[in-house]
Amino acid sequence: MNVQASSTRGMPAPLLVLLVALWMTLVMNAPFWRKVWTATGGLENDNSFFLGTLPLLVLAFNFVVLCLLAWGRLGKLVLVVMLLLSACVSYFMSNYGVMIDYSMLINAMQTDRREVFDLLGSGLAFWVLLVGVVPAIVVSRIPLARPGYARAGLFKAGSVLLALALIALILALAYQSYASLLRNHRELRLMLVPSNLVGALHSYAKRQLRTPLTLEPVGLDAALQVNSATAGRHKVVVLVVGETARAASFSLNGYERQTNPALAAREVVSFSEVSACGTATAISVPCMFQDLGRREYRSIHAKSRENLLDVLQRAGVAVLWRDNNSGCKGACDRVPSEEVDKLHIPGICTTDGCFDEALLHGLAERIDSSSDDTLIVLHMLGSHGPAYYKRYPQAFRRFTPTCDSSQLDKCDNAAIVNAYDNSILYTDHVLGQLLDLLKARAQRFDTAMLYVSDHGESLGEKGVYLHGLPYAMAPSEQIRVPMVAWLSEGFARSGGASMECLRGRRDSALSHDNLFHSMLGLMGVSTSVYREELDLFRPCGAGPGQVAAAAANDAVRSAP
């Protein structure tokens, strides 16, 4: 017996789903169709059947996806939610050239309040209102026929089978053309709304619901090979994790603009061929602190596996993480940490947050009070977009005119680049101040600094902005990052690397994979997980063995 009162009045649910699928196919997928048009050669493609059936195949596919999501009385609500979410997705794809996958979604999920406000604007509001809210209101007001569970199920199943049959027929008649398109342009699957959003949400939910793993220890045998405290001196190393800085915009690496005057005036080494572990903070930051390397790293390791900071702390190194970004993404979960935007420093902090000079506030006093070998990590806000103009004080507005908006589509490309370059110029200033601070303490401590950005940034090259593209598809602007090193003379004498030697390695191929092992070598920590071949300082004298040898030589020289 049918317990639901049936009614033939109203629109059949599959027809409403078809209309929503049609709207998404034609209106929300402009970036997808532009890419397809370029990839297929447009009108120059002589396969008229292939070109003519493309929209029909995409419509049928979107219809199947939405049918599988929208069920029963909740079906209309699901369609409304998908319209609103898909409108947001299509806006960012259209305006910034991003693609939607799990890594992009996790990056969005971990975005803080400041970044959210930077991304909001009248353009987004208008687009979502027109493309998402208005059709969502229409959908919510359309009465649906309620023919009963059995009849509704059969009608829906028949509709889905018909759509699948249409897809199968089209693919069978033009298999070679479709296979070639999808094989040569795999990025298309990340550009089709709403299936890209559904896939990303599914991957995110699957990982979130995964059975929690116990914390996997790393480097249980870690120990300081020789503690510099025995000679009355401690090591103080500052590791600066940059944000959204690309190697191509550093004048130290050959950029035609002078964006690094402060670093150029100091004795640093800029490594010009460094690749990031990912194209978004949520991936790159935890990945660079792991010993696994980019190919072996998975997002679950951020919370389930110890990292460089755990190993150093276990060995007896004092570790501190200072953050001016959206958090450490799991990298600092088990070490002391501070959020400098809570300091409310006059002249440095505003309602929009703090400039990166806040990371240096009170740092001198912390170093002066060090009683152990120490690693301090400074996590910068750097050049995080799209509001590049908010990343530097007015005094650093050197390249003009600037794009003073987070809606990059309202600015010409030159103004966007100017604002971005000003943010790099300010990062350079902060690093120069840090180096002066460390140099001033080089008589008491063996000091060193290593700066490396988490990922790069696209500034309109090939129509792409911001970052976060899948690694295999990302342009070099998002992958190539700056890395700058400086070691005091005392650090070099105590077993650290020779700066002259490091300058000879500035063009060596390096990556975030080197960071874990390089920092162990620099701090003189011995452990079975240390890999000498990945220690960028090792060929120039650094490493646990070299630290021990240097200490032994010092002891011999000082013996009566």
C-alpha positions in Angstrom: 0.0 0.0 0.0 1.3 3.5 -0.9 1.6 5.5 2.3 2.3 8.7 0.4 -0.6 10.6 -1.1 0.1 10.8 -4.8 -0.5 13.9 -6.9 0.1 14.4 -10.6 -0.1 18.2 -10.3 3.2 20.0 -10.6 6.4 19.5 -12.5 8.0 16.0 -12.5 11.2 16.0 -10.4 13.4 14.7 -13.2 12.3 17.6 -15.4 13.3 20.1 -12.8 16.6 18.4 -12.4 17.0 18.6 -16.2 16.3 22.3 -16.2 18.9 22.9 -13.4 21.4 20.8 -15.3 20.8 22.8 -18.4 21.3 26.1 -16.5 24.6 24.8 -15.1 25.8 23.5 -18.4 25.1 26.7 -20.3 25.7 29.4 -17.7 28.0 28.2 -15.0 30.6 26.5 -17.2 32.0 29.3 -19.3 35.7 28.5 -18.3 35.0 24.8 -19.2 33.6 25.7 -22.6 36.5 28.2 -23.4 39.0 25.4 -22.6 37.1 22.9 -24.7 36.9 25.3 -27.6 40.6 25.9 -27.5 41.4 22.2 -27.0 39.2 21.0 -29.9 40.3 23.7 -32.4 36.8 25.3 -32.5 35.4 25.7 -35.9 38.6 24.4 -37.5 37.7 20.9 -36.2 36.2 19.1 -39.1 34.2 16.6 -36.9 30.8 18.3 -36.8 29.2 15.3 -35.0 31.8 15.6 -32.2 31.3 19.3 -31.8 27.5 19.1 -32.0 27.2 16.3 -29.4 29.6 17.8 -26.8 27.0 20.1 -25.2 24.5 17.2 -25.3 26.9 14.8 -23.6 27.8 17.4 -20.9 24.1 18.1 -20.3 23.3 14.4 -19.9 26.3 13.9 -17.6 25.3 16.8 -15.4 21.7 15.5 -15.3 22.9 12.1 -14.0 25.1 13.7 -11.3 22.2 15.9 -10.0 19.8 13.0 -10.2 22.0 10.9 -8.0 22.2 13.7 -5.5 18.6 14.9 -5.4 16.2 12.4 -3.7 12.7 12.6 -2.4 11.5 15.6 -0.4 15.1 16.8 0.1 15.7 16.8 -3.7 14.7 20.4 -4.1 16.8 21.5 -1.2 19.8 19.7 -2.7 19.3 21.5 -6.0 19.1 24.9 -4.3 22.3 24.2 -2.4 24.1 23.0 -5.5 23.1 26.1 -7.4 24.5 28.4 -4.7 27.7 26.5 -4.3 28.2 26.0 -8.0 27.7 29.8 -8.5 30.6 30.5 -6.1 32.8 27.9 -7.8 32.0 29.2 -11.3 32.9 32.8 -10.2 36.3 31.8 -8.9 37.0 29.7 -11.9 36.0 32.5 -14.3 37.8 35.3 -12.6 41.0 33.6 -11.2 41.4 30.6 -13.5 41.5 28.1 -10.6 40.4 24.5 -10.8 38.4 22.7 -8.2 39.8 19.5 -6.5 40.4 18.2 -3.0 43.5 20.3 -2.5 41.7 23.5 -3.5 38.8 22.6 -1.2 41.0 21.9 1.8 42.8 25.2 1.1 39.4 27.0 1.2 38.3 25.1 4.3 41.4 26.3 6.2 41.2 29.9 5.0 40.9 32.4 7.9 38.6 35.4 8.4 41.0 37.9 6.8 41.4 35.8 3.6 37.6 35.3 3.3 37.0 39.0 3.5 39.7 39.6 0.9 37.9 37.3 -1.5 34.5 38.8 -1.0 33.4 41.7 -3.1 30.6 43.2 -5.2 31.6 41.1 -8.2 31.1 37.8 -6.3 27.9 39.0 -4.7 26.4 40.1 -8.1 27.4 36.9 -9.8 26.1 34.6 -7.1 22.9 36.6 -6.9 22.3 36.4 -10.6 23.6 32.9 -11.4 22.8 31.2 -8.1 20.3 32.9 -5.9 17.7 33.9 -8.5 17.5 30.4 -10.1 17.5 28.9 -6.6 14.5 31.0 -5.7 12.8 29.9 -8.9 13.5 26.3 -8.1 12.2 26.6 -4.6 8.9 27.9 -5.8 8.2 25.4 -8.5 5.6 22.8 -7.3 6.6 19.2 -7.9 4.4 16.3 -8.8 4.3 13.6 -6.1 3.3 10.4 -7.9 4.1 8.0 -5.1 7.4 6.3 -4.1 7.2 3.4 -6.5 6.2 5.5 -9.6 8.7 8.3 -8.7 11.5 5.8 -8.3 10.7 4.1 -11.7 10.4 7.5 -13.4 13.8 8.6 -12.0 15.5 5.3 -12.8 14.2 5.4 -16.3 15.4 9.0 -16.8 18.9 8.2 -15.5 19.1 5.1 -17.7 18.0 7.1 -20.7 20.7 9.7 -20.0 23.3 7.1 -19.6 22.3 5.4 -22.8 22.6 8.7 -24.6 26.1 9.2 -23.2 27.1 5.7 -24.2 25.7 6.2 -27.8 27.6 9.5 -28.2 30.8 8.0 -27.0 30.4 5.0 -29.2 29.9 7.0 -32.3 32.8 9.5 -31.6 35.0 7.5 -29.3 38.4 8.6 -30.8 37.6 12.3 -30.6 36.4 12.1 -26.9 39.2 9.8 -25.8 41.8 12.1 -27.4 40.2 15.2 -25.7 40.1 13.7 -22.2 43.5 12.0 -22.5 45.3 15.2 -23.6 43.3 17.6 -21.4 42.7 15.9 -18.1 42.2 19.2 -16.4 38.8 19.4 -18.0 37.4 17.1 -15.3 38.3 19.7 -12.7 36.6 22.5 -14.7 33.1 21.0 -15.1 30.5 22.3 -12.7 29.0 20.7 -10.6 30.9 17.4 -10.9 34.2 19.0 -9.9 32.6 20.3 -6.7 30.9 17.0 -6.0 34.2 15.2 -6.4 36.1 17.6 -4.2 33.4 17.3 -1.5 33.4 13.5 -1.7 37.2 13.4 -1.3 37.1 15.8 1.6 34.3 13.9 3.4 36.0 10.6 2.9 39.2 11.9 4.5 37.4 13.5 7.3 35.4 10.3 8.1 38.5 8.1 7.9 39.3 6.2 11.1 41.7 8.5 13.1 45.2 7.2 13.1 47.6 7.2 16.0 50.4 9.6 15.8 53.3 8.0 13.9 56.7 8.8 15.5 59.6 9.9 13.4 63.3 10.0 14.4 63.0 8.4 17.8 66.8 8.2 17.9 67.3 11.9 17.3 70.1 13.5 19.4 72.3 16.5 19.2 75.7 15.2 17.9 77.5 17.9 19.7 75.7 20.5 21.8 77.2 23.9 21.1 76.3 24.9 24.7 79.4 22.9 25.8 81.5 25.7 24.2 79.4 28.4 25.9 77.6 29.3 22.7 74.2 28.3 21.4 72.8 28.0 17.9 69.9 30.2 17.0 68.4 29.4 13.6 65.4 31.3 12.3 63.4 29.5 9.6 61.1 31.9 7.7 58.2 30.3 5.9 57.2 32.8 3.2 53.7 33.0 1.7 52.8 33.1 -2.0 56.2 34.4 -3.0 57.4 33.3 -6.4 61.0 33.0 -7.5 60.4 34.9 -10.7 59.6 38.1 -8.8 62.8 38.1 -6.8 65.5 40.4 -8.2 68.0 38.2 -6.5 67.0 35.6 -9.1 67.3 38.0 -12.1 63.9 39.8 -12.0 64.4 43.1 -13.8 62.8 45.1 -10.9 64.7 45.8 -7.7 62.4 43.9 -5.3 65.3 42.8 -3.0 67.4 45.8 -2.1 67.7 44.9 1.6 68.8 41.3 0.9 71.1 42.4 -1.9 72.9 44.7 0.5 73.5 41.8 2.9 75.7 38.6 2.4 73.0 36.1 1.5 72.7 33.2 -1.0 69.6 33.0 -3.1 68.9 29.6 -4.5 67.2 30.1 -7.9 65.9 26.6 -8.8 63.7 25.6 -5.9 60.4 23.7 -6.3 57.5 23.7 -3.8 55.8 20.7 -2.4 52.4 21.9 -3.4 50.6 24.9 -4.8 48.6 25.8 -1.7 49.5 26.5 1.9 47.4 23.7 3.3 49.4 21.2 1.3 52.9 22.8 1.1 53.4 23.8 4.8 52.9 20.5 6.4 54.6 18.7 3.5 57.8 20.7 3.7 58.3 19.7 7.3 57.9 16.0 6.6 60.7 13.7 5.6 58.6 11.9 3.1 59.0 14.2 0.1 56.4 15.5 -2.2 55.7 12.2 -4.0 55.1 10.2 -0.8 53.3 12.9 1.2 49.6 12.7 1.7 47.3 15.2 3.5 46.6 12.7 6.3 50.2 12.9 7.3 49.8 16.5 8.5 47.9 15.3 11.6 49.0 11.7 11.9 52.8 11.8 11.5 55.6 13.6 13.4 57.7 16.1 11.5 60.9 18.1 11.6 59.9 20.2 14.6 59.0 17.0 16.6 62.4 15.5 15.8 64.4 18.6 16.7 62.5 19.1 19.9 63.1 15.4 20.9 66.8 16.0 20.3 66.9 18.9 22.8 66.5 21.8 20.4 64.1 24.5 21.7 61.5 25.1 19.1 59.1 28.1 18.7 56.5 28.7 16.0 55.4 32.4 15.4 52.4 32.8 13.1 51.1 35.7 11.1 49.1 33.6 8.7 46.2 31.2 8.9 47.9 28.7 11.1 50.5 26.1 10.7 48.3 23.4 9.1 49.3 20.8 11.7 53.1 21.4 11.5 53.3 23.1 14.9 50.7 21.1 16.8 53.2 19.7 19.4 55.6 22.6 19.8 55.2 26.1 21.5 53.5 28.5 19.2 52.2 32.1 19.1 49.8 34.1 16.9 51.3 37.6 16.5 48.1 39.1 15.3 46.8 38.9 18.9 49.6 41.3 20.0 47.8 44.4 18.6 51.0 46.2 18.0 50.4 49.9 17.3 51.5 51.0 13.8 51.9 47.4 12.7 48.5 45.8 13.4 45.2 47.1 12.1 41.7 45.8 11.8 42.8 43.8 8.7 45.5 42.0 10.8 49.3 42.7 11.2 52.0 43.4 8.8 54.8 40.9 8.9 57.1 43.1 11.0 55.0 41.9 13.9 56.9 38.6 13.7 60.0 40.4 14.8 58.3 42.0 17.8 60.0 40.8 21.0 62.2 38.4 19.0 65.4 39.9 20.2 64.5 39.4 23.8 63.5 35.8 23.1 66.9 35.1 21.5 68.8 36.9 24.2 67.2 34.6 26.8 67.9 31.4 24.9 69.6 28.8 27.0 69.6 25.9 24.4 70.1 25.5 20.7 67.0 27.1 19.3 64.9 27.0 16.1 62.4 29.8 15.6 59.9 29.5 12.7 58.3 32.7 11.4 55.2 32.0 9.3 54.7 35.1 7.2 51.5 36.5 5.6 53.8 37.6 2.8 52.1 38.2 -0.6 48.9 36.4 0.0 46.3 37.4 -2.6 44.1 38.6 -4.0 44.4 41.7 -1.7 48.2 42.2 -2.4 47.8 45.9 -1.5 47.0 45.0 2.1 50.3 43.2 2.6 52.6 46.2 2.9 52.6 49.6 4.6 52.0 52.7 2.5 55.8 53.5 2.6 56.4 50.4 0.4 54.0 51.5 -2.3 57.0 52.0 -4.7 55.7 50.5 -7.9 52.6 52.3 -9.1 49.7 52.4 -10.0 48.6 49.5 -7.8 45.5 47.4 -7.8 43.9 48.4 -4.6 41.1 45.8 -4.8 40.7 42.1 -4.1 38.7 41.9 -7.3 41.5 41.4 -9.8 39.1 41.6 -12.8 38.7 45.3 -12.0 42.4 46.0 -12.4 44.7 45.9 -15.4 47.5 43.4 -15.2 50.3 46.0 -14.7 48.5 47.3 -11.6 48.2 43.8 -10.2 51.9 43.1 -10.8 52.8 46.4 -9.1 50.9 45.6 -6.0 52.4 42.1 -5.9 55.9 43.4 -6.4 55.4 45.9 -3.5 54.5 43.0 -1.2 57.7 41.3 -2.2 59.6 44.5 -1.6 58.1 44.6 2.0 59.0 40.9 2.6 62.6 41.8 1.6 62.5 44.7 4.2 61.4 42.3 6.9 64.0 39.8 6.1 66.7 42.6 6.1 65.5 43.6 9.6 65.7 40.0 10.8 69.2 39.6 9.5 70.4 42.8 11.2 68.9 41.4 14.4 70.7 38.1 14.0 74.0 39.8 13.1 73.8 41.9 16.2 73.8 38.7 18.3 76.5 36.9 16.4 79.0 37.6 19.1 77.0 35.6 21.6 75.3 33.0 19.4 75.9 31.1 16.2 73.0 32.5 14.2 71.6 31.6 10.8 68.5 32.3 8.7 66.8 30.3 6.0 63.8 31.8 4.1 61.7 29.7 1.7 58.2 30.3 0.4 55.4 27.8 0.6 54.3 28.2 -3.0 54.3 30.7 -5.8 51.6 32.7 -7.5 50.1 33.3 -11.0 49.6 36.9 -11.9 47.6 36.6 -15.1 50.0 34.4 -17.2 47.8 32.4 -19.6 44.7 33.9 -17.9 45.5 32.3 -14.5 45.6 34.1 -11.2 46.3 33.2 -7.6 47.5 29.6 -6.8 46.1 26.2 -6.0 46.1 24.5 -9.4 46.7 20.7 -9.3 50.5 20.2 -9.2 50.6 18.3 -12.5 48.8 21.2 -14.2 50.3 24.1 -12.3 52.5 26.6 -14.2 56.0 27.2 -13.0 54.9 30.5 -11.4 53.0 28.6 -8.8 55.7 25.9 -8.2 59.0 27.8 -8.4 59.7 29.5 -5.0 62.5 31.7 -3.6 64.9 30.3 -1.0 67.5 32.5 0.7 70.2 31.5 3.3 72.5 33.4 5.6 74.9 32.0 8.2 77.1 34.0 10.6 80.8 33.5 10.6 80.6 31.8 14.0 78.1 29.4 12.6 80.4 28.5 9.7 83.3 28.0 12.1 81.3 25.7 14.4 80.6 23.3 11.5 78.0 25.2 9.5 78.3 25.6 5.7 80.7 28.0 4.0 78.8 30.9 2.4 81.3 31.0 -0.4 80.6 27.3 -1.2 76.8 27.9 -1.0 77.0 30.7 -3.5 78.5 28.1 -5.9 75.4 26.0 -5.4 72.8 28.7 -6.0 71.6 27.2 -9.3 71.4 23.6 -7.9 68.0 21.9 -8.4 66.4 21.9 -4.9 62.9 21.6 -3.5 60.9 21.5 -0.3 62.1 17.9 0.0 65.5 19.2 1.1 64.2 21.2 4.1 63.8 18.4 6.6 67.3 17.0 6.1 69.0 20.4 5.7 67.6 21.7 9.0 68.8 18.5 10.8 72.2 19.0 9.3 72.3 22.7 10.2 71.3 22.0 13.8 73.7 19.1 14.1 71.0 16.5 14.9 71.9 12.9 14.2 69.0 10.4 13.4 68.4 7.4 11.2 65.9 9.3 9.1 68.5 11.9 8.1 69.4 11.6 4.4 72.8 13.2 3.6 72.1 13.5 -0.1 69.1 15.8 0.6 70.9 18.1 2.9 71.6 21.2 0.8 74.3 22.4 3.2 76.1 19.1 3.4 78.4 19.6 0.3 79.6 22.9 1.9 80.5 21.5 5.3 77.3 21.2 7.3 75.9 18.0 8.8 75.9 16.1 12.0 79.3 14.6 11.3 80.9 17.9 10.4 79.5 19.5 13.5 81.2 16.8 15.6 84.4 17.2 13.7 84.4 21.0 14.1 83.8 20.7 17.8 86.6 18.2 18.2 89.0 20.5 16.3 88.0 23.4 18.5 88.7 21.3 21.5 92.2 20.3 20.2 93.0 23.9 19.4 92.0 25.1 22.8 93.9 22.4 24.7 97.0 23.6 26.6 
